[in-house]
Amino acid sequence: MSESVLTHFVCKIEGHGNLKLNYKSGKAKLVVDEGERLFEQLVLGRPYEDAPFITARICGICPTAHVLASLNALENAFGVEVTPNIINLRQILRAGQLIQSHALHLFFLALPDYMNVANAIQLHHENPEVYRMAIAMKKLGDRLTEVIGGRAVHPITPVVGGFTSVPADEQLRELRRELEAHMHMALATVELFAGFKYPALKRETEYLMVKDERIISNQGLDTPLENYAYAFKESVREGSQTKYGTRDGHGFMVGALARLALDKQSLHPKALYALEKIWDKKLPTYNSFHNNVAQSIEIVNLIEESIENIDAYLAEKNRVARVPFRVSESSGVGAVEAPRGTLYHAVKTDEKGNITLYDIVTPTVQNLVNLEEDADLLMTEHAKVSEEKLYREIEMLVRAYDPCITCSVH
Amino acid sequence: MKLKVAIFDLTDCEGCELEFINLREKLTSIAEQTEIANWRLGSTSNDPGPFDVTFIEGTPITAEDIEIVKQARAVSRIVVSLGSCADLGGVQSWLGEAAWKKGIKLVYGEKYKTDSRAPKPLSYYIDVDVHLPGCPINQNELADFLGALLAGRMPTEVRYPVCLECKARENECLLLAGEPCLGPITKGGCEAVCPSRGLRCWGCFGALRGGNTKAMQRVLKEKFGEERAEQLLAIFYSQQDEYKALYPKEKK
């Protein structure tokens, strides 16, 4: 290794990764340093019902996203049609997942960079108001997951066909009041993150997301979910336990910023207000640091969406907690827009419903190459700043992507 | 003097560490009475030790992981295995060495090199003073443990099964309802959170010492067949003596 290559351990990200920066050639690599997990092997030969339970354990921050993607794949395989009221509850669960993950990332992992503290607990003394916001927003996300899913980490109730148990109406009415009470704080969060000065970076890239079971992009991609394996390529790199996703040899981006760029029309009124009046930027900005602001806008939108879902659920007279279904020899692909982007689960089963093949593609696997391409640009454009400052900037970039190394290895 | 605490995570989902952050308001008051000296998920400034209490989460599977836990043991007064990955080996440990090697080849290809080995619990490599199992851990059990620690007291080990906590909550028995619930032979401390929401116990707190695993195995075999019985017991128990007594040979 030449002396111009420096390796740094990246703190305050989910999992273990090292940044390798070659200051001479201006190239950055994010090397994953995590033990292998082999989750796709762990479920083989087991009955279908084990898949959501086991794959939730891939990640403690986004277990609900894994469960929902797994259920989506299995239900697509077995042709299970869940009722609208089950969909309402699942959407609230997903909202809880995104709000808690975004709040954790924004306040506990990213914010210390922009407020010059070593960790969020220091904020308790230095900026108690922001610390209160951090705790309250994290709690709101946890509460949604706890009420619907049974607990904050590794949800209990969601199963193929619906739920093992559903909350009482009064609990949902209470949740609705909590959601309304937090709107003001969610808008203040957007104000906080829109107000930070982000490093200058502009690089056009392709944004991807799944909408209505189709994979779409800002460069014309529009294909059914089942074609996910053709939409991008995953490759193995020596010395890294994760795979790296590319499209035509280039990186692409998924996550909050991609969703905001591709699906602005789904924003509810207050989220639209947050985007247009508070942040006031023209989309897409092509600055990946803005993923932080995009996450804060999503929180506002998810609060509005969850209130709608609670109202729709409570208005439904003939509710069903779980629909019956039959297992069969089949295959199915499922996807969910997880905190960090599109999460794919794909499954094949035999006639008894035992798993014969399982494939998982996580958002971080899709984002890593794009992250490195952004970092390369920073190294070229900011070559004159000190190595220490450049390193700090790239570390902030890594955190803006909110990578989940644990998930990427699975 | 403040208690000096370290939190290390190895290969795992980090969900149990997250339960620390999920203590929220309680975390703030605990943080005032302790010094969290080393925690790379939460902070950029980290101290090499010595520590009064070290929490280790995850399973050591690489040579570096094993080195980290040995060093942590050497500089810590009390070592706690936090969560089922550290305490029991976790869901990934039932594969065993041969299947692990095969799986690596299947996922990463023939050329891929690694020094990892099949996951084993922390106690396979070092002495563990306090066990906090669970997938994830129970927040109240964690808070109680931290409280005891601040009062200079060591916690007492749970000696009752999940069934006791489940009965106390007046739940309908899922095993009698035909589900393969592992409550009767699984260590309590979880407040029966899963059966209380209609999900059978998967055994994530590990086998209860002195539990009748042999009788449970017979029930599971009768109701669900030999293969399923083994799968059900393997998921969290595979590295425990109770399981090895039932299935002495490693799975191919």
Interface residues (C-beta under 8 A of the other chain):
Chain A: F9 C11 K12 E14 G15 D33 E34 G35 E36 R37 L38 F39 E40 Q41 L42 G45 R46 P47 D50 F53 I54 R57 I58 C59 G60 I61 P63 L104 F108 P112 A118 N119 A120 I121 H124 I135 K138 K139 D142 G150 R151 A152 V153 H154 I156 T157 V159 F163 T164 S165 V236 E238 G239 Q241 T406
Chain B: L10 T11 D12 C13 E14 G15 C16 E17 L18 E19 I21 N22 R24 E25 L27 T28 A31 I36 R40 L41 G42 S43 T44 S45 N46 T59 I61 T62 E64 D65 G90 V91 Q92 W94 L95 A99 W100 G103 I104 L106 V107 Y108 G109 Y112 K113 T114 S116 P119 C135 P136 V193 C194 R197 G198 L199 W202 R228 Q231 I235
